[in-house]
Amino acid sequence: MLRARSSAAEIMDDAAQDFPAFSSALRDLERINRLSLAYRPTLRWLDALARRTGARQLSVLDVGAGGGDMLARVADWGARRGVAVELAALDRSPHAEAHARARHPGLPVRWITADLFDLDPAERFDAAVCALFTHHLDDDALVRFLRWMRARARLGWFISDLHRHPIPWATVWAGVRLLRMDPMVVHDSTVSIARGFSRADWEGLVARAGVPAELRWAFPFRWTVSGEGGA
């Protein structure tokens, strides 16, 4: 059943979800991301970008920012590395901003609540990052998104998402139940993996987009796709 990307819907993508349900799911997703080392690939890429460019100040856009947990860690990364970061979060759900402001009070983030493809074309950032979001998009939207990421980033862009494989699927299926996680997370977690990617998927998407990109494996069961910014 994991031979090709699933088109099954995730409950979280339903705009009819109310704030309490959405917020409860975001809390448990943060637990999963912490346990699965989901933040590490993005922070390592930022390290490499800072070394490559010598930047001591970076504007960073997080696409599909959810509860703001990635940007909280980017802020910590900047403080440790001596890099001043200007943070922006993009998510189409108004519940995401409300949850993030309650979960991370005082975090200096400019929130943009919009569909990503509706963002003002003049908006550009030094770095555009995206973690565990692209599996929500179908292939045609993903091809468009790869071009969008390159156009938005002055210095570089980075995507991290799930490897579609029976081992993470089975591990997550059992884990979310043992940890008694939110029902939305119980449903969406394995759907997310089924909507995830193989190497061949990413190679085909990058080729269709015509965007120079580097594809790498990241522990555990992640693919990362990155490239330099557009002119």
C-alpha angles and dihedrals in degrees: 000000000000097000092103134021113281121235093202114135124247118224091225090064090062107103089207092074112114125229099259092053093044093046093049090053092049091053091055093043088057088055091051093047091050093048093046095048090241095157096054101080093053094048091048090051091051088052090054092046092052091049093047096048101029088228116169092181127043135178107213127194118198110202115208088014097178110178096358094249095131092052091049087058092044088055090052090047091053092049091051095045097042092243116138107224128199106200130209127177126201122195131144094218117086087206090067094064093044092051094044095050090052094043096044107028113187095019105140101231130146105219121211113192105196145100105280093236090055093059115122107267089225091066109103133162137193090242132016117197133181127183126186094345109097093073086071089067128077119234097265092050089046093056088052090046094054089056089044092054093051091048093050097050124077096187107016149324134221137195127188122184146150128296109226105232139133094243098062090037092057093040093052093043090058097036099055090051096047090049091047093232128184113293091239090055092045089057100037099043097073092035087057091055091047088052090049130102147264123207089257091054092055094043090054094046093049091048091051091049092049090219122143104242143158119226119204140170117239129192124280106030099307136130121209125200120190143161146164121279124269123259 
